[in-house]
Amino acid sequence: MYGFRMSDTLRDGIDDWREGQPDKPSRSEAIRRLVEEALKARQS
């Protein structure tokens, strides 16, 4: 488990993104998915 601080703006952006997902992931799951997407995009 990792803990970190984030700005209200970043938190709100993550929450907005996850609300738009069909399965409404938890905030933790949303962060995992977004990090995985960013890492995949970086490899391309």
Beta strands, then each sheet from edge to edge (+ up, - down):
end
